[in-house]
Amino acid sequence: MKKILLTTALTLCTFTIIFPQTRANDITGLFLAYDPRTNYTSQMEIFRASDGTFSARVVWVEDARQLHTIGTIQIRNLTFDSQSNEWRNGRVMFEGREFRLNARFAEDGRLRIRGFLGISLLGRTQYWIRESELRSS
């Protein structure tokens, strides 16, 4: 009986530890981002940084004038909050200012990115679409 209880307890602890890590990594991959201000799209790669947070870099741009941005880290320091199933406390540079950033998946599967100054109500939302392949020029 003790052996069964111990095995059950260890299994539950293992799932509790492993499951949030799996969900946290759901954000990694390639995403198509559309900027309504410029009417151009770019492809972003979200990856786990060496410090365990998540970052995003530009891997493709539609606008040839933005080729210099390929490879630059645009988002950094996103951390997964398993309570809210959301990535929080990220940072993004936009037009010379640093904004805070949160991300979560919408019900339709798109990634909802919310950048803001101060409180989340004062910001802008973009929806990114997951892609399976790297785009080429």
C-alpha positions in Angstrom: 0.0 0.0 0.0 2.8 2.4 0.9 4.5 1.6 -2.4 1.3 2.5 -4.4 0.9 5.7 -2.5 4.5 6.7 -3.0 4.3 5.9 -6.7 1.1 7.9 -7.1 2.6 10.9 -5.2 5.8 10.8 -7.3 3.8 10.6 -10.5 1.6 13.6 -9.5 4.7 15.6 -8.6 6.4 14.7 -11.9 3.3 15.9 -13.9 3.1 19.1 -11.8 6.7 19.9 -12.6 6.9 18.8 -16.2 3.5 19.9 -17.5 4.0 23.7 -17.0 7.3 23.5 -18.8 5.7 21.8 -21.7 3.0 24.5 -21.9 5.6 27.2 -21.5 7.4 26.0 -24.6 4.2 26.1 -26.7 5.2 29.7 -27.6 8.4 28.7 -29.4 8.4 28.7 -33.2 7.8 30.8 -36.2 5.1 33.4 -36.4 3.8 35.8 -39.1 3.4 39.3 -37.7 1.4 42.0 -39.5 1.9 45.7 -38.8 -1.2 47.7 -39.7 0.6 51.0 -39.6 2.9 50.0 -42.4 0.8 47.3 -44.1 3.9 45.0 -44.1 4.4 41.6 -42.6 7.5 40.0 -40.9 8.3 36.6 -39.6 9.4 36.3 -36.0 11.1 33.3 -34.3 10.3 32.9 -30.7 12.9 30.9 -28.8 13.9 30.1 -25.2 16.9 32.2 -24.2 19.8 30.9 -22.2 18.4 32.4 -19.0 15.1 30.5 -19.4 13.0 33.4 -20.6 11.6 33.7 -24.1 12.7 36.1 -26.8 11.8 36.8 -30.4 14.0 37.8 -33.3 13.2 38.9 -36.9 13.9 36.2 -39.4 12.1 37.5 -42.5 10.7 40.9 -43.6 8.4 41.8 -46.5 9.7 45.4 -46.8 13.2 45.4 -48.4 13.9 48.7 -46.5 13.7 46.6 -43.2 16.3 44.0 -44.2 18.7 45.4 -41.6 16.4 44.2 -38.9 16.8 40.5 -39.7 18.5 38.8 -36.8 17.7 41.5 -34.3 16.0 40.6 -31.0 12.8 42.5 -30.8 11.2 40.9 -27.7 13.0 39.7 -24.6 12.5 38.5 -21.1 9.0 36.9 -21.5 8.3 34.5 -18.6 5.5 31.9 -18.4 2.9 32.3 -15.7 1.2 28.9 -15.3 -1.5 30.4 -13.2 -2.8 32.6 -16.0 -1.4 30.5 -18.9 0.2 33.7 -20.2 3.7 34.9 -20.9 4.4 38.1 -19.0 6.9 40.8 -18.1 8.5 40.9 -21.6 10.1 44.0 -23.1 10.0 45.3 -26.6 11.7 48.3 -28.2 9.4 50.4 -30.4 10.2 53.7 -31.9 13.0 54.3 -29.4 10.9 53.5 -26.3 10.8 50.4 -24.3 7.4 48.9 -23.7 6.2 46.1 -21.5 4.7 43.1 -23.2 2.4 40.1 -22.4 1.4 37.3 -24.7 -1.1 34.5 -24.7 -2.9 32.3 -27.2 -6.3 33.4 -28.4 -9.1 30.8 -28.8 -8.5 30.7 -32.5 -4.9 29.7 -32.1 -3.3 33.1 -32.9 -0.7 34.5 -30.5 -2.1 37.7 -28.9 0.8 40.1 -28.2 0.0 43.1 -26.0 2.6 45.9 -25.7 2.0 48.7 -23.3 3.4 51.5 -21.1 2.5 51.3 -17.5 -0.8 49.5 -17.4 -2.1 47.0 -20.0 -5.1 49.2 -20.8 -2.7 51.8 -22.4 -1.3 49.8 -25.3 -1.6 48.1 -28.6 -2.5 44.5 -29.5 -1.2 42.4 -32.4 -2.2 38.9 -33.4 0.6 36.7 -34.8 -0.1 33.5 -36.8 2.0 30.4 -36.3 3.9 29.2 -39.4 5.6 25.9 -40.0 8.4 27.0 -42.3 10.9 29.8 -42.6 10.1 32.2 -45.4 12.6 33.1 -48.0 13.2 36.3 -49.8 
